[in-house]
Amino acid sequence: MAAGKEIRGKIKSVENTKKITKAMEMVAASKMRKAQDRMRAARPYSEKIRNIAANLGKANPEYTHPFMQTNDAKATGFIVVTTDKGLCGGMNTNVLRGVTAKIKELQAAGMSTRAVAIGNKGLGFLGRVGAKVLSHATHLGDTPHLEKLIGPVKVLLDAYTKGEVKEVYLCYTRFINTMKQESVVERLLPLSAEQMEAETQASGPQYGWDYIYEPDAQSVIDDMLVRYVEALVYQAVAENMASEQSARMVAMKAATDNAGSVIGELKLVYNKTRQAAITKELSEIVAGAAAV
């Protein structure tokens, strides 16, 4: 019964794995609700500051913020938002595949790459593809904190302001629902009034107006557009975390179901092996009795 013992060992191993994946599924389901609530709580602020930024872009055309100006630099910046941990299905793979395609497209046009990595998976990927990583933020935990994101992202924003980077792309996974997440590679800089206006169409009819600026228009617009970009990055991280927990819950549920199927198949094989061994022993006993 050496074969039977080996099969019993495999069954025990898969059962232990099933317990782990089931526990991870339950933990992810618990964290998913909090991550989704946090993401939805951040959306009203992002939408409001987007509306104000769009109005500011149209209301004071005599001053142009550096974020709304183009340059002829030969480098492109990427803010790559991924997870710190794995076991969340193909979520990171999908967004990194989009980043890879965009990098190849830009390299074919003679552009170099500079990047900011948010999350361990993205940091490791950028190191493997040879991208120049200016800064990174890892081990963010289950709750995104803006103060941990501002520093790394500011390095790339300052490079754009100095004219060292032509464009900045924000890459993350957008949360749609529990079963569906969408990888996004969208242009963050340069901003345009038309782009910001288009992003606000879903929130209802828009009206043009000007503001009273204190202390002056330049100071207000400078501060507002920086907050606008920071809000977009924070919202991307919040969306990515909600997507992570949803994808992990789905992946662990699939792993648990697969483990149950494997256990059932192994038990069937074990029973067949055990019955074959019993039949063989009975045959030997009968043959021995007949010989006597």
N, C-alpha and C positions, 0 to 999 in steps of 0.2 A: 504493500500500500504506500510505496514511496511517492507515486504520482498523486495519490489522494492527499497525502500530507502536504505536498507542494501546492495543490489547489486550495486546501484549507488556509495555507499561509497567504495566498493571493487574495482570497475572500476577506480575510481579516485586515489585510493592508488596504483594500479598497473601501471596506467599512469605516476604517479610521479616516481615510481621505474624505469620505462622504460626510462624516461628522464635522470635519473642519470646514468644508465648503458650505454646509448648512448653517454653521455658526457665522461664517463670513457673510452669507446671504442675509441673515437676520440683522447683523450689525449694519450692513449697508442700507437695508430698508429703514432702519431707525435713523441713520444719518441723512438719508435721502430727503426725508420730509423737512428736516431743519435746513438743509442746503437749498431746497426749493423755496422755502419761506424767505430765506435770506436773499436769494436772487430776486424774487418778486418784490421784496421790500426796497431793493436798490433801483428798480426800474423807474419809479416815478421821478426820483432825483435826476437820473440820467436823461429822461425824456424832457424834464423841465429845463435843465441846463442846455440841452440840445436846442430847444426852442429859443432860449435867450441868445445863445451863440449865433444861431441862424439870423435872428433879428439884428444883432449887433453887426454881423458881417454885411448886412444891407444898409444899416442905418447910418453908418459913418464911413463912407467910401474914401474920404480924403486920407485916412490913416490905414495902412496895410500892415498887419502883424506878420512877423517872420514865418509863422506857421502857414500863412496863406500865400507865401511867395514861392516861386520855383527857382531852381538853380541848375547848374550844369555839372554837378559833381558826378564822379564815376563810381559811386558806391551806393548801395541800397541797404536800408536797415530793416530788420525783422524783429518783432516782439513775439516770441514763440511761447504760448501758454500750454503747458502739458501737466500731467499729474506727477506727484512725487513717487507714487507706488504703482505697481502693475496690477494684474489680475482684474482688468476692467475691459475685457474683450478687445476689439479692434479700434477703440476710441483714439488712442495715441497714434496708432499706425495710420489712421485715415488722415488726421491733420498733418502729420509729418510727411505723408505722401504728397499732400498739396504743397507743403513748403518745399519739398525736393523739386517738384515740377516747376515752381516759380523760380527757384534758384537757378535751375538749368536754363530756363528761358532768359533770365537776366544775364547769366554768364555768357550765353551765346551772343548777347548784344554788347559784350565787353564790360559788364558791370561787375564790381567786386561786392562782397557781402559782409555786413556787420550785423551782429545780432545781440539781443538780450533774451536770456533764457529764464523763464518762470516755470520751475518744476524740474525735477531730476531727470526725467525721461527726455525732455527737450535738450537739457544741457549735455547729456551723453550723446544724443544724436548730432548736435551741432559740432561737437568735438570730433565725431567720426567722419563727418562730411568735410571737415577742414574749414568751417566758417569761423570768422574772427569774432569771438565772444567778448563783448565789451564789459558786460556785467551779468550777474544772475541772482535770482532769488529762489531759494529752495526751502524745504521743510516749513511750509506755510501752515500746516495743520489743517483742521477742518473748517476754520474760519479765516477768510481773507482779511488782512489788515492793511489799510491804505498806506500807513507809514512804512511798511516793509516793501511796498511796491514803488513808492515815489523815487527813492534813491537810485535803484537800478535803471528805471525807465528814464530818469532825468539825464543820465549819461548819453543816451541816444538822442533825446530831444535837444540837448545842448549841441551835439554834433550836427544835427539838422540846422539849428539856428546859425551855427558858424559856417554853413555851406559845405560841410564835409560829406553830407548824405543827401542824395537827390530825392528819395522817397522813403517812407516808412510804412511797413505793412504789419498789421495785427493779425496773428494766427491763433485761433482757439476753436473750441467745440461749443456750438450754440445749443442750448437746451430747448427742445421742442415739446417732447412729452417723455414719459417714463420709458417707452419702448423705442424712441427715436431721438437721435442726436445728430447734428449736422456740423461737419468740419467747415470752417470759414477761414479764408485768406483774403482780407479786405484792406484797402489802402487807408491808412490813418492820416498821413501827411503827404503832400500839402493839402490843407483844407480848402474848400471853396464854398462860397455862399450858396451856389446851386446844389452842391452835395449835401450841405447841412439842411437846406430847405427841403430837398427830396426826402431826407430821413424823417422829417417832421410831418409829412403829408398824412400819415396814418393816424395822427392824433387829432385830426379835425381841421376845419378851415383856418387858414393863417391870415393875419392882418399885419400890414406894415405900419410901424410907428418908430419914433425915435425916443431916446432917453435923455434924462438930465444926468450928466456925468459928474461925479464928485470923487476925487479932486479934479481929474481931467480925463478925457476920453481915452488917451493912450494907456494910462495906468489901469483903467477899468478893463479895457479890451485885452491888454496883456495878461492880467490876472485871470480874466474869465476864460480865455482860450486855453490857458494852462490847466485850469480846473476842468474844462471840457474834455481835454485829452486824458487827464487822470481819471475822470469819471468813466470814459470809454474803456480804459484799461481795467479798472476795478470791476466794471460790469462784466467784462470778458472773463476775468478770473472767477467771479461768482457764478457765471454761466458754466464755466468749465468744471467747477467743483460740483455743481448740481448734476451735470452730465456724468461726472466720474462715479458718483454714488449710484446713479440709476444704471449705468453700464455695468458696474461691478455687481449690483444685485441681480441683474439679468444673467450675467455671465456665471455667477455662482449658482444660480438656480439651474441653469443648463448643466453645469458641472455636477450638481447633486443628482439631477435626473439621469445623467449619463452614468454616474457611479451606480445608481440603483439598477440600471439596465445591465451593466457589467456584472454586478453581483448575481443577478438572476441567471445570466448566461453561465457564470462560473459554477453556481450551485447545480445547474442542469448537467454540466460536464462532470462535476464531482459525483452526482448521483449515478450517472451512466457508468463512470469508472468503478464506483463502489459495487454496483450491480454486476458488472462484468467480472470483478474479482470474486464476488460471492458465487456466481455461476461457475467460474473456473474451479473454485474449491469444492463445490458440490460434485462437479464432473470427476474430479480427482478421487473423491471419496467413493462415488459410485463405481468408478473403474477399479479401484482397489478392492472393494467388496466383491465385484464380479470375478476378479482374479483369484481371490481366496476361495 
